[in-house]
Amino acid sequence: MFNKKKERLYISDLLEDPAVSYPAYYILSKSMIKNEMLLTALEALHSFDFKFYEQPKSHSDIFAMFAGGMFPIYKEKYIVGYFGGKMMYLESHGWKSMPVTEELFNMENWLVC
């Protein structure tokens, strides 16, 4: 099968002076690098500018973001996406499957817009 080429998206290319510079880059597909919703979420996360985000009232707020193609933030540390029926969080080397823990169900750990 043909594997899609992945590229590095450097935080320094998104923000001049990020509040959080780790990780310094994310490895993403070309289509994800062009995804404006993802870029906006990454900018908010790395600048700690959460003025458009709030804690969800219920799990349906999180899934409404997924349905709208947006990316909620988990623990002010990870961008979360929903792909192929799985919740995934973004690490520097790409999307990883999100483990189901008790913390996952705590609404205080989430930010939605």
Gaussian input, Z-matrix of N, CA and C with variables (Angstrom, degrees):
# hf/3-21g

backbone

0 1
 N
 C     1     B1
 C     2     B2     1     A1
 N     3     B3     2     A2     1     D1
 C     4     B4     3     A3     2     D2
 C     5     B5     4     A4     3     D3
 N     6     B6     5     A5     4     D4
 C     7     B7     6     A6     5     D5
 C     8     B8     7     A7     6     D6
 N     9     B9     8     A8     7     D7
 C    10    B10     9     A9     8     D8
 C    11    B11    10    A10     9     D9
 N    12    B12    11    A11    10    D10
 C    13    B13    12    A12    11    D11
 C    14    B14    13    A13    12    D12
 N    15    B15    14    A14    13    D13
 C    16    B16    15    A15    14    D14
 C    17    B17    16    A16    15    D15
 N    18    B18    17    A17    16    D16
 C    19    B19    18    A18    17    D17
 C    20    B20    19    A19    18    D18
 N    21    B21    20    A20    19    D19
 C    22    B22    21    A21    20    D20
 C    23    B23    22    A22    21    D21
 N    24    B24    23    A23    22    D22
 C    25    B25    24    A24    23    D23
 C    26    B26    25    A25    24    D24
 N    27    B27    26    A26    25    D25
 C    28    B28    27    A27    26    D26
 C    29    B29    28    A28    27    D27
 N    30    B30    29    A29    28    D28
 C    31    B31    30    A30    29    D29
 C    32    B32    31    A31    30    D30
 N    33    B33    32    A32    31    D31
 C    34    B34    33    A33    32    D32
 C    35    B35    34    A34    33    D33
 N    36    B36    35    A35    34    D34
 C    37    B37    36    A36    35    D35
 C    38    B38    37    A37    36    D36
 N    39    B39    38    A38    37    D37
 C    40    B40    39    A39    38    D38
 C    41    B41    40    A40    39    D39
 N    42    B42    41    A41    40    D40
 C    43    B43    42    A42    41    D41
 C    44    B44    43    A43    42    D42
 N    45    B45    44    A44    43    D43
 C    46    B46    45    A45    44    D44
 C    47    B47    46    A46    45    D45
 N    48    B48    47    A47    46    D46
 C    49    B49    48    A48    47    D47
 C    50    B50    49    A49    48    D48
 N    51    B51    50    A50    49    D49
 C    52    B52    51    A51    50    D50
 C    53    B53    52    A52    51    D51
 N    54    B54    53    A53    52    D52
 C    55    B55    54    A54    53    D53
 C    56    B56    55    A55    54    D54
 N    57    B57    56    A56    55    D55
 C    58    B58    57    A57    56    D56
 C    59    B59    58    A58    57    D57
 N    60    B60    59    A59    58    D58
 C    61    B61    60    A60    59    D59
 C    62    B62    61    A61    60    D60
 N    63    B63    62    A62    61    D61
 C    64    B64    63    A63    62    D62
 C    65    B65    64    A64    63    D63
 N    66    B66    65    A65    64    D64
 C    67    B67    66    A66    65    D65
 C    68    B68    67    A67    66    D66
 N    69    B69    68    A68    67    D67
 C    70    B70    69    A69    68    D68
 C    71    B71    70    A70    69    D69
 N    72    B72    71    A71    70    D70
 C    73    B73    72    A72    71    D71
 C    74    B74    73    A73    72    D72
 N    75    B75    74    A74    73    D73
 C    76    B76    75    A75    74    D74
 C    77    B77    76    A76    75    D75
 N    78    B78    77    A77    76    D76
 C    79    B79    78    A78    77    D77
 C    80    B80    79    A79    78    D78
 N    81    B81    80    A80    79    D79
 C    82    B82    81    A81    80    D80
 C    83    B83    82    A82    81    D81
 N    84    B84    83    A83    82    D82
 C    85    B85    84    A84    83    D83
 C    86    B86    85    A85    84    D84
 N    87    B87    86    A86    85    D85
 C    88    B88    87    A87    86    D86
 C    89    B89    88    A88    87    D87
 N    90    B90    89    A89    88    D88
 C    91    B91    90    A90    89    D89
 C    92    B92    91    A91    90    D90
 N    93    B93    92    A92    91    D91
 C    94    B94    93    A93    92    D92
 C    95    B95    94    A94    93    D93
 N    96    B96    95    A95    94    D94
 C    97    B97    96    A96    95    D95
 C    98    B98    97    A97    96    D96
 N    99    B99    98    A98    97    D97
 C   100   B100    99    A99    98    D98
 C   101   B101   100   A100    99    D99
 N   102   B102   101   A101   100   D100
 C   103   B103   102   A102   101   D101
 C   104   B104   103   A103   102   D102
 N   105   B105   104   A104   103   D103
 C   106   B106   105   A105   104   D104
 C   107   B107   106   A106   105   D105
 N   108   B108   107   A107   106   D106
 C   109   B109   108   A108   107   D107
 C   110   B110   109   A109   108   D108
 N   111   B111   110   A110   109   D109
 C   112   B112   111   A111   110   D110
 C   113   B113   112   A112   111   D111
 N   114   B114   113   A113   112   D112
 C   115   B115   114   A114   113   D113
 C   116   B116   115   A115   114   D114
 N   117   B117   116   A116   115   D115
 C   118   B118   117   A117   116   D116
 C   119   B119   118   A118   117   D117
 N   120   B120   119   A119   118   D118
 C   121   B121   120   A120   119   D119
 C   122   B122   121   A121   120   D120
 N   123   B123   122   A122   121   D121
 C   124   B124   123   A123   122   D122
 C   125   B125   124   A124   123   D123
 N   126   B126   125   A125   124   D124
 C   127   B127   126   A126   125   D125
 C   128   B128   127   A127   126   D126
 N   129   B129   128   A128   127   D127
 C   130   B130   129   A129   128   D128
 C   131   B131   130   A130   129   D129
 N   132   B132   131   A131   130   D130
 C   133   B133   132   A132   131   D131
 C   134   B134   133   A133   132   D132
 N   135   B135   134   A134   133   D133
 C   136   B136   135   A135   134   D134
 C   137   B137   136   A136   135   D135
 N   138   B138   137   A137   136   D136
 C   139   B139   138   A138   137   D137
 C   140   B140   139   A139   138   D138
 N   141   B141   140   A140   139   D139
 C   142   B142   141   A141   140   D140
 C   143   B143   142   A142   141   D141
 N   144   B144   143   A143   142   D142
 C   145   B145   144   A144   143   D143
 C   146   B146   145   A145   144   D144
 N   147   B147   146   A146   145   D145
 C   148   B148   147   A147   146   D146
 C   149   B149   148   A148   147   D147
 N   150   B150   149   A149   148   D148
 C   151   B151   150   A150   149   D149
 C   152   B152   151   A151   150   D150
 N   153   B153   152   A152   151   D151
 C   154   B154   153   A153   152   D152
 C   155   B155   154   A154   153   D153
 N   156   B156   155   A155   154   D154
 C   157   B157   156   A156   155   D155
 C   158   B158   157   A157   156   D156
 N   159   B159   158   A158   157   D157
 C   160   B160   159   A159   158   D158
 C   161   B161   160   A160   159   D159
 N   162   B162   161   A161   160   D160
 C   163   B163   162   A162   161   D161
 C   164   B164   163   A163   162   D162
 N   165   B165   164   A164   163   D163
 C   166   B166   165   A165   164   D164
 C   167   B167   166   A166   165   D165
 N   168   B168   167   A167   166   D166
 C   169   B169   168   A168   167   D167
 C   170   B170   169   A169   168   D168
 N   171   B171   170   A170   169   D169
 C   172   B172   171   A171   170   D170
 C   173   B173   172   A172   171   D171
 N   174   B174   173   A173   172   D172
 C   175   B175   174   A174   173   D173
 C   176   B176   175   A175   174   D174
 N   177   B177   176   A176   175   D175
 C   178   B178   177   A177   176   D176
 C   179   B179   178   A178   177   D177
 N   180   B180   179   A179   178   D178
 C   181   B181   180   A180   179   D179
 C   182   B182   181   A181   180   D180
 N   183   B183   182   A182   181   D181
 C   184   B184   183   A183   182   D182
 C   185   B185   184   A184   183   D183
 N   186   B186   185   A185   184   D184
 C   187   B187   186   A186   185   D185
 C   188   B188   187   A187   186   D186
 N   189   B189   188   A188   187   D187
 C   190   B190   189   A189   188   D188
 C   191   B191   190   A190   189   D189
 N   192   B192   191   A191   190   D190
 C   193   B193   192   A192   191   D191
 C   194   B194   193   A193   192   D192
 N   195   B195   194   A194   193   D193
 C   196   B196   195   A195   194   D194
 C   197   B197   196   A196   195   D195
 N   198   B198   197   A197   196   D196
 C   199   B199   198   A198   197   D197
 C   200   B200   199   A199   198   D198
 N   201   B201   200   A200   199   D199
 C   202   B202   201   A201   200   D200
 C   203   B203   202   A202   201   D201
 N   204   B204   203   A203   202   D202
 C   205   B205   204   A204   203   D203
 C   206   B206   205   A205   204   D204
 N   207   B207   206   A206   205   D205
 C   208   B208   207   A207   206   D206
 C   209   B209   208   A208   207   D207
 N   210   B210   209   A209   208   D208
 C   211   B211   210   A210   209   D209
 C   212   B212   211   A211   210   D210
 N   213   B213   212   A212   211   D211
 C   214   B214   213   A213   212   D212
 C   215   B215   214   A214   213   D213
 N   216   B216   215   A215   214   D214
 C   217   B217   216   A216   215   D215
 C   218   B218   217   A217   216   D216
 N   219   B219   218   A218   217   D217
 C   220   B220   219   A219   218   D218
 C   221   B221   220   A220   219   D219
 N   222   B222   221   A221   220   D220
 C   223   B223   222   A222   221   D221
 C   224   B224   223   A223   222   D222
 N   225   B225   224   A224   223   D223
 C   226   B226   225   A225   224   D224
 C   227   B227   226   A226   225   D225
 N   228   B228   227   A227   226   D226
 C   229   B229   228   A228   227   D227
 C   230   B230   229   A229   228   D228
 N   231   B231   230   A230   229   D229
 C   232   B232   231   A231   230   D230
 C   233   B233   232   A232   231   D231
 N   234   B234   233   A233   232   D232
 C   235   B235   234   A234   233   D233
 C   236   B236   235   A235   234   D234
 N   237   B237   236   A236   235   D235
 C   238   B238   237   A237   236   D236
 C   239   B239   238   A238   237   D237
 N   240   B240   239   A239   238   D238
 C   241   B241   240   A240   239   D239
 C   242   B242   241   A241   240   D240
 N   243   B243   242   A242   241   D241
 C   244   B244   243   A243   242   D242
 C   245   B245   244   A244   243   D243
 N   246   B246   245   A245   244   D244
 C   247   B247   246   A246   245   D245
 C   248   B248   247   A247   246   D246
 N   249   B249   248   A248   247   D247
 C   250   B250   249   A249   248   D248
 C   251   B251   250   A250   249   D249
 N   252   B252   251   A251   250   D250
 C   253   B253   252   A252   251   D251
 C   254   B254   253   A253   252   D252
 N   255   B255   254   A254   253   D253
 C   256   B256   255   A255   254   D254
 C   257   B257   256   A256   255   D255
 N   258   B258   257   A257   256   D256
 C   259   B259   258   A258   257   D257
 C   260   B260   259   A259   258   D258
 N   261   B261   260   A260   259   D259
 C   262   B262   261   A261   260   D260
 C   263   B263   262   A262   261   D261
 N   264   B264   263   A263   262   D262
 C   265   B265   264   A264   263   D263
 C   266   B266   265   A265   264   D264
 N   267   B267   266   A266   265   D265
 C   268   B268   267   A267   266   D266
 C   269   B269   268   A268   267   D267
 N   270   B270   269   A269   268   D268
 C   271   B271   270   A270   269   D269
 C   272   B272   271   A271   270   D270
 N   273   B273   272   A272   271   D271
 C   274   B274   273   A273   272   D272
 C   275   B275   274   A274   273   D273
 N   276   B276   275   A275   274   D274
 C   277   B277   276   A276   275   D275
 C   278   B278   277   A277   276   D276
 N   279   B279   278   A278   277   D277
 C   280   B280   279   A279   278   D278
 C   281   B281   280   A280   279   D279
 N   282   B282   281   A281   280   D280
 C   283   B283   282   A282   281   D281
 C   284   B284   283   A283   282   D282
 N   285   B285   284   A284   283   D283
 C   286   B286   285   A285   284   D284
 C   287   B287   286   A286   285   D285
 N   288   B288   287   A287   286   D286
 C   289   B289   288   A288   287   D287
 C   290   B290   289   A289   288   D288
 N   291   B291   290   A290   289   D289
 C   292   B292   291   A291   290   D290
 C   293   B293   292   A292   291   D291
 N   294   B294   293   A293   292   D292
 C   295   B295   294   A294   293   D293
 C   296   B296   295   A295   294   D294
 N   297   B297   296   A296   295   D295
 C   298   B298   297   A297   296   D296
 C   299   B299   298   A298   297   D297
 N   300   B300   299   A299   298   D298
 C   301   B301   300   A300   299   D299
 C   302   B302   301   A301   300   D300
 N   303   B303   302   A302   301   D301
 C   304   B304   303   A303   302   D302
 C   305   B305   304   A304   303   D303
 N   306   B306   305   A305   304   D304
 C   307   B307   306   A306   305   D305
 C   308   B308   307   A307   306   D306
 N   309   B309   308   A308   307   D307
 C   310   B310   309   A309   308   D308
 C   311   B311   310   A310   309   D309
 N   312   B312   311   A311   310   D310
 C   313   B313   312   A312   311   D311
 C   314   B314   313   A313   312   D312
 N   315   B315   314   A314   313   D313
 C   316   B316   315   A315   314   D314
 C   317   B317   316   A316   315   D315
 N   318   B318   317   A317   316   D316
 C   319   B319   318   A318   317   D317
 C   320   B320   319   A319   318   D318
 N   321   B321   320   A320   319   D319
 C   322   B322   321   A321   320   D320
 C   323   B323   322   A322   321   D321
 N   324   B324   323   A323   322   D322
 C   325   B325   324   A324   323   D323
 C   326   B326   325   A325   324   D324
 N   327   B327   326   A326   325   D325
 C   328   B328   327   A327   326   D326
 C   329   B329   328   A328   327   D327
 N   330   B330   329   A329   328   D328
 C   331   B331   330   A330   329   D329
 C   332   B332   331   A331   330   D330
 N   333   B333   332   A332   331   D331
 C   334   B334   333   A333   332   D332
 C   335   B335   334   A334   333   D333
 N   336   B336   335   A335   334   D334
 C   337   B337   336   A336   335   D335
 C   338   B338   337   A337   336   D336

   B1=1.4456
   B2=1.5199
   B3=1.2833
   B4=1.4543
   B5=1.5232
   B6=1.3291
   B7=1.4570
   B8=1.5196
   B9=1.3196
   B10=1.4493
   B11=1.5211
   B12=1.3070
   B13=1.4639
   B14=1.5303
   B15=1.3113
   B16=1.4615
   B17=1.5221
   B18=1.3090
   B19=1.4536
   B20=1.5211
   B21=1.3201
   B22=1.4605
   B23=1.5209
   B24=1.3111
   B25=1.4596
   B26=1.5243
   B27=1.3260
   B28=1.4617
   B29=1.5275
   B30=1.3188
   B31=1.4605
   B32=1.5241
   B33=1.3115
   B34=1.4636
   B35=1.5325
   B36=1.3304
   B37=1.4630
   B38=1.5295
   B39=1.3320
   B40=1.4684
   B41=1.5257
   B42=1.3293
   B43=1.4606
   B44=1.5216
   B45=1.3245
   B46=1.4602
   B47=1.5144
   B48=1.3213
   B49=1.4612
   B50=1.5337
   B51=1.3483
   B52=1.4723
   B53=1.5290
   B54=1.3323
   B55=1.4656
   B56=1.5189
   B57=1.3272
   B58=1.4614
   B59=1.5217
   B60=1.3168
   B61=1.4592
   B62=1.5257
   B63=1.3233
   B64=1.4652
   B65=1.5123
   B66=1.2671
   B67=1.4604
   B68=1.5275
   B69=1.2976
   B70=1.4620
   B71=1.5270
   B72=1.3372
   B73=1.4659
   B74=1.5283
   B75=1.3221
   B76=1.4664
   B77=1.5207
   B78=1.3125
   B79=1.4586
   B80=1.5264
   B81=1.3311
   B82=1.4661
   B83=1.5279
   B84=1.3267
   B85=1.4637
   B86=1.5319
   B87=1.3226
   B88=1.4689
   B89=1.5254
   B90=1.3338
   B91=1.4616
   B92=1.5272
   B93=1.3325
   B94=1.4620
   B95=1.5292
   B96=1.3175
   B97=1.4642
   B98=1.5246
   B99=1.3302
   B100=1.4639
   B101=1.5303
   B102=1.3279
   B103=1.4584
   B104=1.5335
   B105=1.3203
   B106=1.4681
   B107=1.5302
   B108=1.3207
   B109=1.4710
   B110=1.5294
   B111=1.3231
   B112=1.4597
   B113=1.5225
   B114=1.3194
   B115=1.4631
   B116=1.5229
   B117=1.3208
   B118=1.4628
   B119=1.5237
   B120=1.3269
   B121=1.4686
   B122=1.5283
   B123=1.3197
   B124=1.4609
   B125=1.5288
   B126=1.3182
   B127=1.4652
   B128=1.5279
   B129=1.3327
   B130=1.4687
   B131=1.5192
   B132=1.3197
   B133=1.4602
   B134=1.5267
   B135=1.3219
   B136=1.4598
   B137=1.5238
   B138=1.3193
   B139=1.4657
   B140=1.5317
   B141=1.3230
   B142=1.4659
   B143=1.5306
   B144=1.3219
   B145=1.4543
   B146=1.5379
   B147=1.3193
   B148=1.4608
   B149=1.5298
   B150=1.3482
   B151=1.4628
   B152=1.5281
   B153=1.3123
   B154=1.4653
   B155=1.5244
   B156=1.3176
   B157=1.4625
   B158=1.5180
   B159=1.3254
   B160=1.4604
   B161=1.5184
   B162=1.3212
   B163=1.4583
   B164=1.5260
   B165=1.3163
   B166=1.4735
   B167=1.5318
   B168=1.3092
   B169=1.4655
   B170=1.5236
   B171=1.3367
   B172=1.4619
   B173=1.5300
   B174=1.3073
   B175=1.4665
   B176=1.5248
   B177=1.3174
   B178=1.4647
   B179=1.5311
   B180=1.3404
   B181=1.4735
   B182=1.5246
   B183=1.3251
   B184=1.4714
   B185=1.5216
   B186=1.3398
   B187=1.4598
   B188=1.5244
   B189=1.3160
   B190=1.4643
   B191=1.5286
   B192=1.3293
   B193=1.4678
   B194=1.5222
   B195=1.3266
   B196=1.4716
   B197=1.5277
   B198=1.3270
   B199=1.4652
   B200=1.5275
   B201=1.3301
   B202=1.4593
   B203=1.5251
   B204=1.3352
   B205=1.4581
   B206=1.5166
   B207=1.3264
   B208=1.4621
   B209=1.5285
   B210=1.3119
   B211=1.4540
   B212=1.5276
   B213=1.3375
   B214=1.4652
   B215=1.5229
   B216=1.3201
   B217=1.4646
   B218=1.5207
   B219=1.3299
   B220=1.4567
   B221=1.5223
   B222=1.3012
   B223=1.4742
   B224=1.5273
   B225=1.3169
   B226=1.4588
   B227=1.5297
   B228=1.3383
   B229=1.4568
   B230=1.5271
   B231=1.3423
   B232=1.4570
   B233=1.5267
   B234=1.3181
   B235=1.4607
   B236=1.5244
   B237=1.3320
   B238=1.4629
   B239=1.5203
   B240=1.3242
   B241=1.4529
   B242=1.5169
   B243=1.3182
   B244=1.4624
   B245=1.5175
   B246=1.3381
   B247=1.4612
   B248=1.5187
   B249=1.3073
   B250=1.4611
   B251=1.5158
   B252=1.3193
   B253=1.4610
   B254=1.5208
   B255=1.3464
   B256=1.4633
   B257=1.5195
   B258=1.3330
   B259=1.4544
   B260=1.5233
   B261=1.3398
   B262=1.4563
   B263=1.5249
   B264=1.3243
   B265=1.4599
   B266=1.5199
   B267=1.3284
   B268=1.4612
   B269=1.5257
   B270=1.3190
   B271=1.4642
   B272=1.5153
   B273=1.3092
   B274=1.4637
   B275=1.5217
   B276=1.3254
   B277=1.4655
   B278=1.5278
   B279=1.3268
   B280=1.4586
   B281=1.5162
   B282=1.3145
   B283=1.4630
   B284=1.5190
   B285=1.3295
   B286=1.4671
   B287=1.5193
   B288=1.3143
   B289=1.4607
   B290=1.5267
   B291=1.3139
   B292=1.4583
   B293=1.5223
   B294=1.3257
   B295=1.4741
   B296=1.5249
   B297=1.3059
   B298=1.4643
   B299=1.5255
   B300=1.3184
   B301=1.4596
   B302=1.5225
   B303=1.3120
   B304=1.4687
   B305=1.5305
   B306=1.3406
   B307=1.4645
   B308=1.5226
   B309=1.3107
   B310=1.4602
   B311=1.5239
   B312=1.3100
   B313=1.4601
   B314=1.5265
   B315=1.2979
   B316=1.4576
   B317=1.5218
   B318=1.3144
   B319=1.4774
   B320=1.5276
   B321=1.3154
   B322=1.4554
   B323=1.5171
   B324=1.3256
   B325=1.4584
   B326=1.5309
   B327=1.3202
   B328=1.4629
   B329=1.5251
   B330=1.3295
   B331=1.4607
   B332=1.5279
   B333=1.3304
   B334=1.4683
   B335=1.5363
   B336=1.3176
   B337=1.4700
   B338=1.5099
   A1=110.07
   A2=115.20
   A3=122.13
   A4=109.72
   A5=117.06
   A6=121.74
   A7=109.38
   A8=115.55
   A9=119.57
   A10=109.54
   A11=115.30
   A12=121.03
   A13=108.78
   A14=115.49
   A15=121.60
   A16=108.82
   A17=114.62
   A18=121.00
   A19=109.91
   A20=116.09
   A21=121.59
   A22=109.80
   A23=114.89
   A24=121.54
   A25=106.41
   A26=116.26
   A27=121.23
   A28=110.42
   A29=115.80
   A30=120.97
   A31=110.13
   A32=117.46
   A33=121.03
   A34=112.03
   A35=117.94
   A36=121.09
   A37=111.48
   A38=116.65
   A39=121.18
   A40=112.14
   A41=115.80
   A42=121.26
   A43=110.46
   A44=116.02
   A45=119.76
   A46=112.24
   A47=116.24
   A48=121.21
   A49=108.96
   A50=117.46
   A51=119.03
   A52=111.93
   A53=115.91
   A54=121.39
   A55=109.96
   A56=116.14
   A57=122.58
   A58=106.64
   A59=116.49
   A60=119.35
   A61=113.22
   A62=116.75
   A63=119.63
   A64=109.31
   A65=121.13
   A66=125.92
   A67=110.72
   A68=115.60
   A69=121.08
   A70=111.96
   A71=116.63
   A72=120.72
   A73=109.62
   A74=114.37
   A75=122.93
   A76=107.40
   A77=116.72
   A78=121.04
   A79=107.27
   A80=115.10
   A81=121.64
   A82=110.56
   A83=114.77
   A84=119.87
   A85=108.32
   A86=115.39
   A87=120.29
   A88=111.49
   A89=116.64
   A90=118.78
   A91=111.35
   A92=117.84
   A93=120.49
   A94=111.13
   A95=117.25
   A96=120.64
   A97=110.99
   A98=116.65
   A99=121.44
   A100=112.59
   A101=118.51
   A102=122.56
   A103=110.14
   A104=116.33
   A105=121.99
   A106=112.63
   A107=116.89
   A108=120.24
   A109=110.18
   A110=116.62
   A111=120.78
   A112=110.62
   A113=117.27
   A114=120.79
   A115=111.59
   A116=116.65
   A117=121.03
   A118=110.64
   A119=117.08
   A120=120.90
   A121=110.69
   A122=117.78
   A123=121.48
   A124=111.36
   A125=116.58
   A126=120.01
   A127=110.65
   A128=117.21
   A129=120.59
   A130=110.80
   A131=116.71
   A132=121.17
   A133=111.98
   A134=117.10
   A135=120.37
   A136=113.57
   A137=117.62
   A138=120.36
   A139=110.76
   A140=116.39
   A141=123.26
   A142=110.57
   A143=116.36
   A144=122.81
   A145=107.86
   A146=115.76
   A147=121.29
   A148=112.60
   A149=116.88
   A150=119.24
   A151=113.16
   A152=118.37
   A153=120.89
   A154=112.14
   A155=117.09
   A156=122.30
   A157=110.81
   A158=115.61
   A159=122.77
   A160=108.85
   A161=116.11
   A162=119.21
   A163=108.52
   A164=116.67
   A165=119.82
   A166=111.06
   A167=114.71
   A168=119.97
   A169=111.16
   A170=115.68
   A171=120.65
   A172=108.97
   A173=115.02
   A174=120.39
   A175=111.66
   A176=116.76
   A177=119.31
   A178=111.37
   A179=118.49
   A180=120.84
   A181=110.98
   A182=116.41
   A183=121.21
   A184=109.92
   A185=116.34
   A186=119.71
   A187=112.06
   A188=117.80
   A189=120.22
   A190=109.88
   A191=116.41
   A192=119.21
   A193=110.78
   A194=116.29
   A195=119.46
   A196=110.48
   A197=116.39
   A198=120.90
   A199=111.31
   A200=116.68
   A201=121.19
   A202=113.81
   A203=116.63
   A204=120.23
   A205=113.66
   A206=116.71
   A207=120.83
   A208=110.34
   A209=115.24
   A210=122.04
   A211=110.53
   A212=118.08
   A213=119.46
   A214=110.63
   A215=115.44
   A216=121.61
   A217=108.01
   A218=116.17
   A219=122.74
   A220=109.89
   A221=116.16
   A222=124.14
   A223=113.07
   A224=117.45
   A225=123.22
   A226=111.38
   A227=114.68
   A228=120.03
   A229=113.09
   A230=117.75
   A231=121.40
   A232=111.28
   A233=114.93
   A234=122.45
   A235=105.62
   A236=117.15
   A237=121.27
   A238=109.15
   A239=115.51
   A240=122.27
   A241=110.16
   A242=115.64
   A243=121.67
   A244=107.22
   A245=116.30
   A246=121.98
   A247=109.80
   A248=116.90
   A249=120.99
   A250=113.85
   A251=117.31
   A252=121.38
   A253=114.05
   A254=117.04
   A255=120.90
   A256=110.35
   A257=115.36
   A258=119.95
   A259=107.39
   A260=115.41
   A261=120.69
   A262=108.34
   A263=115.80
   A264=120.19
   A265=109.14
   A266=115.26
   A267=120.79
   A268=110.21
   A269=115.01
   A270=123.29
   A271=107.70
   A272=116.85
   A273=119.15
   A274=112.66
   A275=118.18
   A276=120.29
   A277=113.40
   A278=116.48
   A279=120.14
   A280=113.42
   A281=114.40
   A282=122.10
   A283=110.09
   A284=116.30
   A285=123.38
   A286=108.82
   A287=116.21
   A288=121.36
   A289=109.48
   A290=115.89
   A291=120.97
   A292=109.91
   A293=117.45
   A294=119.56
   A295=110.85
   A296=116.15
   A297=120.94
   A298=108.06
   A299=114.44
   A300=121.45
   A301=108.35
   A302=115.72
   A303=120.17
   A304=110.72
   A305=117.20
   A306=121.43
   A307=112.48
   A308=116.17
   A309=121.15
   A310=111.66
   A311=117.30
   A312=121.73
   A313=112.98
   A314=118.07
   A315=122.18
   A316=108.75
   A317=117.29
   A318=121.31
   A319=112.36
   A320=118.84
   A321=121.60
   A322=112.07
   A323=119.09
   A324=123.26
   A325=112.60
   A326=117.91
   A327=122.12
   A328=111.98
   A329=115.02
   A330=122.69
   A331=106.85
   A332=115.44
   A333=121.44
   A334=108.13
   A335=115.56
   A336=118.16
   A337=110.05
   D1=157.19
   D2=179.76
   D3=-87.98
   D4=121.26
   D5=176.06
   D6=-90.14
   D7=134.33
   D8=177.94
   D9=-70.68
   D10=138.01
   D11=179.20
   D12=-70.33
   D13=133.10
   D14=178.39
   D15=-105.00
   D16=151.56
   D17=-179.11
   D18=-130.35
   D19=162.45
   D20=176.04
   D21=-91.12
   D22=130.11
   D23=172.66
   D24=-106.65
   D25=109.44
   D26=-178.08
   D27=-83.83
   D28=135.12
   D29=178.59
   D30=-61.80
   D31=-34.72
   D32=178.65
   D33=-63.16
   D34=-21.02
   D35=175.05
   D36=-78.79
   D37=-23.53
   D38=178.99
   D39=-88.12
   D40=-41.96
   D41=-174.16
   D42=-131.00
   D43=139.48
   D44=177.86
   D45=-67.91
   D46=-47.69
   D47=-175.95
   D48=-132.59
   D49=79.56
   D50=-177.43
   D51=-67.68
   D52=142.66
   D53=175.80
   D54=-70.51
   D55=-32.81
   D56=177.70
   D57=-123.61
   D58=113.73
   D59=-176.71
   D60=-100.78
   D61=1.84
   D62=178.11
   D63=-109.98
   D64=133.13
   D65=-6.41
   D66=-71.53
   D67=154.64
   D68=-177.55
   D69=-74.57
   D70=-21.62
   D71=-179.90
   D72=-153.29
   D73=164.02
   D74=173.91
   D75=-126.90
   D76=140.48
   D77=175.13
   D78=-94.84
   D79=117.94
   D80=-174.31
   D81=-138.41
   D82=161.45
   D83=173.52
   D84=-72.37
   D85=162.04
   D86=179.53
   D87=-59.59
   D88=-37.87
   D89=-179.56
   D90=-67.95
   D91=-35.72
   D92=178.16
   D93=-70.05
   D94=-35.02
   D95=178.64
   D96=-65.37
   D97=-27.31
   D98=179.09
   D99=-91.10
   D100=-4.24
   D101=-176.96
   D102=-74.68
   D103=109.19
   D104=-176.58
   D105=-61.95
   D106=-35.77
   D107=179.89
   D108=-65.15
   D109=-41.94
   D110=178.53
   D111=-66.53
   D112=-44.23
   D113=179.80
   D114=-61.46
   D115=-39.45
   D116=177.87
   D117=-64.11
   D118=-42.95
   D119=178.54
   D120=-64.66
   D121=-41.08
   D122=178.22
   D123=-64.34
   D124=-40.51
   D125=177.35
   D126=-62.72
   D127=-43.24
   D128=178.21
   D129=-62.59
   D130=-43.93
   D131=-178.41
   D132=-64.18
   D133=-44.66
   D134=-175.01
   D135=-84.12
   D136=-12.90
   D137=174.77
   D138=-102.07
   D139=-7.51
   D140=-174.40
   D141=56.57
   D142=34.94
   D143=178.75
   D144=-102.44
   D145=88.21
   D146=-175.82
   D147=-102.15
   D148=28.19
   D149=-176.26
   D150=-62.89
   D151=-24.31
   D152=179.06
   D153=-95.91
   D154=3.08
   D155=-177.86
   D156=-109.67
   D157=154.40
   D158=175.70
   D159=-150.13
   D160=166.29
   D161=176.71
   D162=-74.64
   D163=137.80
   D164=-179.89
   D165=-71.00
   D166=152.23
   D167=176.60
   D168=-83.95
   D169=-29.61
   D170=178.99
   D171=-153.79
   D172=173.83
   D173=178.91
   D174=-63.43
   D175=-26.50
   D176=-179.42
   D177=-63.93
   D178=-28.61
   D179=176.04
   D180=-63.94
   D181=-38.80
   D182=179.34
   D183=-66.69
   D184=-46.54
   D185=-178.16
   D186=-71.68
   D187=-24.25
   D188=174.27
   D189=-66.98
   D190=-36.85
   D191=175.82
   D192=-64.95
   D193=-44.45
   D194=178.00
   D195=-58.04
   D196=-44.24
   D197=-178.59
   D198=-63.84
   D199=-30.68
   D200=178.83
   D201=-85.67
   D202=4.01
   D203=179.12
   D204=79.57
   D205=14.61
   D206=-179.32
   D207=-98.97
   D208=172.94
   D209=-174.17
   D210=-126.92
   D211=109.32
   D212=174.84
   D213=-71.16
   D214=166.35
   D215=-179.90
   D216=-113.63
   D217=135.69
   D218=-178.93
   D219=-110.96
   D220=125.02
   D221=177.46
   D222=54.28
   D223=30.72
   D224=-178.36
   D225=49.06
   D226=32.57
   D227=-175.61
   D228=-136.06
   D229=-32.81
   D230=-173.73
   D231=-128.13
   D232=141.90
   D233=167.89
   D234=-86.20
   D235=135.42
   D236=-177.28
   D237=-118.23
   D238=134.59
   D239=176.48
   D240=-123.27
   D241=167.41
   D242=179.92
   D243=-127.28
   D244=107.85
   D245=-175.30
   D246=-130.45
   D247=129.10
   D248=176.54
   D249=57.70
   D250=35.20
   D251=179.31
   D252=77.46
   D253=13.32
   D254=179.94
   D255=-126.04
   D256=139.61
   D257=171.59
   D258=-82.83
   D259=132.25
   D260=-177.28
   D261=-132.81
   D262=145.27
   D263=176.13
   D264=-112.11
   D265=153.12
   D266=-174.90
   D267=-95.82
   D268=122.19
   D269=172.28
   D270=-112.05
   D271=175.13
   D272=-177.24
   D273=-59.66
   D274=-31.73
   D275=-178.04
   D276=-97.45
   D277=18.71
   D278=174.55
   D279=117.78
   D280=-168.40
   D281=-176.28
   D282=-80.37
   D283=134.60
   D284=178.78
   D285=-124.13
   D286=145.86
   D287=178.41
   D288=-64.97
   D289=136.99
   D290=-175.95
   D291=-87.75
   D292=122.19
   D293=178.80
   D294=-70.84
   D295=142.54
   D296=179.84
   D297=-87.98
   D298=110.52
   D299=177.49
   D300=-126.76
   D301=170.64
   D302=178.49
   D303=-61.60
   D304=-35.64
   D305=179.65
   D306=-61.16
   D307=-30.00
   D308=-179.32
   D309=-60.42
   D310=-30.70
   D311=-176.39
   D312=-90.38
   D313=-1.87
   D314=178.25
   D315=-83.35
   D316=115.59
   D317=-176.84
   D318=-64.55
   D319=-22.75
   D320=179.31
   D321=-67.42
   D322=-16.55
   D323=-179.44
   D324=-86.14
   D325=-5.89
   D326=-173.95
   D327=-111.73
   D328=152.16
   D329=170.18
   D330=-130.38
   D331=130.43
   D332=178.47
   D333=-127.88
   D334=161.04
   D335=176.30
   D336=-126.25

